[in-house]
C-alpha cells in the first residue's frame, strides 16, 4: 500500500472497516503520522453518532461494522 493510500484510510480505520492486513499497515503508519492521528480522533465523533443511530434501529435493520457496534 502506498503512503497516499494510507492517508486516505483514516476514515475506514476509524470506522473499523479495514481488513486485518490493512489495519496492521495503517497502525504502523499511524504511529508516525500526526496528521492521520488527528483525522482518526476527529472521526470519533462520526463513529459515536453512527453507533447511536445503529442502536436506535430495529433489530435486523443494520449490521454496523467495526468500532461502531
VOGU-3710 file (C-alpha; in Angstrom, 3 decimals, decimal comma):
1> xxxxxxxxxx> 0,000/0,000/0,000  1,352/3,413/-0,954  1,634/6,259/1,569  -1,144/8,291/-0,086  -3,484/5,327/0,278  -2,594/5,078/3,946  -3,612/8,711/4,457  -6,919/8,003/2,746  -7,598/5,060/5,060  -8,022/7,174/8,205
11> xxxxxxxxxx> -11,810/7,179/7,935  -12,055/3,482/7,167  -9,733/2,743/10,075  -11,796/4,911/12,429  -14,940/3,063/11,371  -13,228/-0,289/11,805  -13,909/-1,463/8,272  -10,353/-2,173/7,100  -9,284/-5,772/6,737  -6,748/-7,215/9,160
21> xxxxxxxxxx> -3,716/-6,673/6,922  -4,699/-3,104/6,030  -5,408/-2,347/9,694  -1,937/-3,547/10,624  -0,308/-1,459/7,893  -2,339/1,597/8,833  -1,476/1,257/12,517  2,223/1,113/11,621  1,761/4,275/9,548  -0,356/5,895/12,262
31> xxxxxxxxxx> 2,430/5,548/14,818  4,496/8,076/12,871  1,880/10,269/11,202  0,423/13,009/13,362  -1,897/14,162/10,541  -3,577/10,747/10,381  -3,745/10,584/14,181  -5,667/13,865/14,164  -8,004/12,588/11,446  -8,729/9,380/13,345
41> xxxxxxxxxx> -9,508/11,363/16,522  -11,790/13,674/14,531  -13,694/10,660/13,200  -14,500/9,610/16,784  -17,481/11,999/16,698  -18,767/10,416/13,481  -18,275/6,928/14,912  -20,216/7,890/18,056  -23,112/9,304/16,010  -23,264/6,231/13,788
51> xxxxxxxxxx> -23,241/3,940/16,818  -26,089/5,886/18,433  -28,085/5,729/15,197  -27,467/1,992/14,786  -28,640/1,317/18,353  -31,984/3,019/17,599  -32,723/0,889/14,543  -34,990/-2,138/14,906  -33,125/-5,469/15,119  -32,048/-6,784/11,733
61> xxxxxxxxx> -32,166/-3,366/10,046  -28,469/-2,641/10,364  -25,322/-4,640/10,736  -22,824/-1,996/11,830  -19,191/-2,689/11,051  -16,173/-2,442/13,256  -15,942/0,003/16,099  -19,448/1,443/15,954  -21,326/-1,667/17,006
//
